[in-house]
Amino acid sequence: MPHSKPFHESIVELAKSDRGYRRELLRESVTAILNNEFGVGHSLMRDYVKSVRYLDGMAKELDLEDGIAVLFDPDVNPRGIQLLSALSAMLREEGLSLSTRRQLDLNRPRLS
């Protein structure tokens, strides 16, 4: 019986070869983080980081001696400014921008 690859390896390989998939992986990661789903966002971001080739230059630009990947290590709790700087640089590199919009919550009481 053939041995299949672990799921995360398949995700990383697909992201390496498909820019659209990689961009969506980054977008989903940021969305999860902003929606208070830090574990999911962190995991998706690790897969994204493993798939990109420009991180060494970005780490130098952001003055991160240990590299960008360490920010998304499961045992590391990065400073907010480091995380936001890295996210900003990744979004810029992928040609994406971040915007938010307010969602109407029908279950929320109205103030009058």
Residue frames relative to the residue before (quaternion, step in Angstrom):
aa qw qx qy qz dx dy dz
M 1.0000 0.0000 0.0000 0.0000 0.00 0.00 0.00
P 0.4544 -0.6946 0.4770 0.2891 3.63 -0.82 0.92
H 0.3929 -0.7034 0.5484 0.2240 3.50 -1.14 0.74
S 0.2653 -0.7851 0.5382 0.1536 3.58 -0.69 1.03
K 0.5589 -0.6013 0.4579 0.3411 3.54 -1.26 0.47
P 0.5632 -0.5555 0.4684 0.3934 3.56 -1.19 0.44
F 0.6582 -0.5548 0.3523 0.3671 3.56 -1.11 0.76
H 0.6841 0.4958 -0.3032 0.4408 3.60 0.80 -0.98
E 0.6193 0.5327 -0.3517 0.4571 3.62 1.03 -0.66
S 0.6412 0.5196 -0.3188 0.4661 3.58 1.02 -0.77
I 0.6310 0.5283 -0.3216 0.4683 3.58 1.02 -0.82
V 0.6723 0.4993 -0.2964 0.4592 3.57 0.85 -0.97
E 0.6501 0.5139 -0.3221 0.4577 3.62 0.92 -0.84
L 0.6555 0.5029 -0.3085 0.4714 3.57 0.95 -0.86
A 0.6646 0.5048 -0.3007 0.4616 3.59 0.95 -0.87
K 0.6181 0.5467 -0.3483 0.4447 3.61 1.06 -0.66
S 0.7728 0.3825 -0.1884 0.4701 3.57 0.94 -0.86
D 0.7675 0.3148 -0.1614 0.5346 3.62 1.18 -0.41
R 0.3310 -0.7834 0.4916 0.1875 3.58 -0.23 1.29
G 0.6308 0.5405 -0.3381 0.4423 3.60 0.97 -0.77
Y 0.6487 0.5047 -0.3056 0.4808 3.56 1.00 -0.84
R 0.6455 0.5255 -0.3097 0.4596 3.57 0.98 -0.90
R 0.6515 0.5098 -0.3135 0.4662 3.59 0.95 -0.87
E 0.6637 0.4951 -0.3047 0.4708 3.58 0.97 -0.84
L 0.6000 0.5500 -0.3483 0.4649 3.59 1.09 -0.68
L 0.6546 0.4949 -0.2987 0.4872 3.58 0.97 -0.87
R 0.6539 0.5193 -0.3102 0.4545 3.58 0.91 -0.93
E 0.6730 0.4906 -0.2955 0.4681 3.59 0.90 -0.91
S 0.6184 0.5489 -0.3367 0.4505 3.57 1.05 -0.74
V 0.6805 0.4775 -0.2850 0.4772 3.56 0.84 -0.99
T 0.6375 0.5306 -0.3272 0.4528 3.59 0.96 -0.84
A 0.6557 0.5079 -0.3120 0.4634 3.58 0.93 -0.87
I 0.6490 0.5132 -0.3217 0.4603 3.59 0.92 -0.86
L 0.6907 0.4795 -0.2800 0.4633 3.59 0.91 -0.91
N 0.6920 0.4418 -0.2685 0.5038 3.59 1.21 -0.48
N 0.5566 -0.6554 0.3597 0.3623 3.56 1.26 0.53
E 0.5056 0.5883 -0.4483 0.4442 3.58 1.13 0.67
F 0.0607 -0.8753 0.4794 0.0198 3.54 0.72 1.17
G 0.6346 0.5375 -0.3410 0.4384 3.60 0.96 -0.77
V 0.6665 0.4856 -0.2920 0.4844 3.57 0.93 -0.92
G 0.6704 0.5089 -0.2960 0.4516 3.59 0.87 -0.96
H 0.6488 0.5226 -0.3042 0.4620 3.54 1.00 -0.89
S 0.6625 0.5065 -0.3003 0.4629 3.58 0.94 -0.90
L 0.6616 0.4905 -0.3042 0.4786 3.59 0.92 -0.88
M 0.6492 0.5185 -0.3215 0.4543 3.57 1.00 -0.81
R 0.6143 0.5355 -0.3527 0.4599 3.62 1.02 -0.70
D 0.6462 0.5038 -0.3189 0.4764 3.59 0.99 -0.83
Y 0.6373 0.5229 -0.3264 0.4625 3.58 0.97 -0.82
V 0.6673 0.5164 -0.3003 0.4448 3.58 0.86 -1.03
K 0.6566 0.5107 -0.3120 0.4590 3.60 1.00 -0.76
S 0.7101 0.4892 -0.2586 0.4353 3.59 1.15 -0.53
V 0.6742 0.5066 -0.3095 0.4394 3.62 1.14 -0.32
R 0.3873 -0.7539 0.5007 0.1761 3.52 -1.19 0.66
Y 0.6665 0.5518 -0.2915 0.4078 3.60 1.19 -0.28
L 0.3904 0.7837 -0.4370 0.2060 3.61 1.21 0.08
D 0.6039 0.5715 -0.3810 0.4045 3.63 0.99 -0.66
G 0.6754 0.4788 -0.2893 0.4805 3.57 0.90 -0.90
M 0.6484 0.5156 -0.3163 0.4623 3.56 1.01 -0.79
A 0.6260 0.5367 -0.3402 0.4520 3.60 0.98 -0.77
K 0.6470 0.5002 -0.3164 0.4807 3.59 1.00 -0.79
E 0.6372 0.5401 -0.3137 0.4514 3.57 0.99 -0.89
L 0.7484 0.3812 -0.1968 0.5058 3.58 1.02 -0.85
D 0.4047 -0.7423 0.4425 0.2990 3.57 1.35 0.05
L 0.3825 0.6878 -0.5066 0.3521 3.56 0.90 1.03
E 0.3223 -0.8007 0.4763 0.1677 3.57 -0.12 1.32
D 0.7393 0.4155 -0.2287 0.4780 3.59 0.96 -0.84
G 0.5835 -0.5990 0.3637 0.4105 3.59 1.27 0.04
I 0.6467 -0.5436 0.3880 0.3684 3.52 -1.32 0.33
A 0.6107 0.5989 -0.3612 0.3712 3.57 0.94 -0.85
V 0.6172 0.5653 -0.3568 0.4149 3.59 1.02 -0.70
L 0.5772 0.5901 -0.3818 0.4158 3.63 1.12 -0.52
F 0.7677 0.3479 -0.1737 0.5094 3.57 1.11 -0.66
D 0.3374 0.7123 -0.5184 0.3316 3.54 1.24 0.48
P 0.5299 -0.6656 0.4128 0.3252 3.62 -0.86 0.86
D 0.7103 0.4499 -0.2667 0.4711 3.61 1.15 -0.49
V 0.6411 0.5165 -0.3147 0.4724 3.59 1.29 0.03
N 0.1650 -0.7550 0.6276 0.0941 3.54 -1.05 0.80
P 0.1797 -0.8373 0.5050 0.1075 3.61 0.09 1.25
R 0.5625 -0.5577 0.4784 0.3791 3.52 -1.28 0.41
G 0.6299 -0.5798 0.3744 0.3562 3.54 -1.09 0.74
I 0.6680 0.5089 -0.3131 0.4436 3.57 0.89 -0.89
Q 0.6300 0.5221 -0.3359 0.4666 3.59 1.04 -0.70
L 0.6691 0.5070 -0.2928 0.4576 3.55 0.90 -0.96
L 0.6878 0.4759 -0.2857 0.4678 3.58 0.88 -0.94
S 0.6286 0.5236 -0.3376 0.4655 3.60 1.02 -0.71
A 0.6594 0.4948 -0.3067 0.4758 3.58 0.96 -0.86
L 0.6528 0.5094 -0.3190 0.4610 3.60 0.90 -0.86
S 0.6426 0.5296 -0.3162 0.4545 3.55 0.96 -0.88
A 0.6703 0.4923 -0.2938 0.4712 3.58 0.92 -0.91
M 0.6515 0.5099 -0.3203 0.4615 3.61 0.97 -0.79
L 0.6437 0.5118 -0.3230 0.4685 3.57 0.94 -0.85
R 0.6478 0.5149 -0.3113 0.4673 3.57 0.95 -0.89
E 0.6576 0.5212 -0.3073 0.4489 3.60 0.91 -0.90
E 0.7228 0.4215 -0.2345 0.4949 3.58 1.03 -0.79
G 0.4802 -0.6870 0.4277 0.3383 3.60 1.27 -0.07
L 0.5075 0.6314 -0.4214 0.4077 3.56 1.17 0.63
S 0.1538 -0.7503 0.6274 0.1407 3.55 -1.26 0.35
L 0.3945 -0.7137 0.5374 0.2150 3.52 -1.21 0.55
S 0.0958 0.7676 -0.6307 0.0619 3.54 -0.94 0.90
T 0.2354 -0.7567 0.5928 0.1435 3.52 -1.19 0.48
R 0.0615 -0.7660 0.6357 0.0728 3.52 -1.26 0.36
R 0.4940 -0.6634 0.4881 0.2786 3.49 -1.12 0.70
Q 0.2262 -0.7597 0.5949 0.1335 3.54 -0.96 0.89
L 0.4444 -0.6811 0.5177 0.2658 3.54 -1.02 0.83
D 0.1476 -0.7776 0.6083 0.0591 3.55 -0.78 1.06
L 0.2719 -0.8068 0.5067 0.1360 3.57 -0.26 1.27
N 0.6541 0.5161 -0.3129 0.4559 3.60 1.19 -0.39
R 0.5835 0.5904 -0.3635 0.4229 3.55 1.25 -0.24
P 0.4557 -0.6902 0.4760 0.2990 3.61 -0.79 0.89
R 0.4136 -0.7032 0.5269 0.2381 3.55 -1.09 0.75
L 0.3347 -0.7060 0.5870 0.2120 3.51 -1.13 0.71
S 0.0816 -0.8074 0.5814 0.0588 3.57 -0.95 0.80
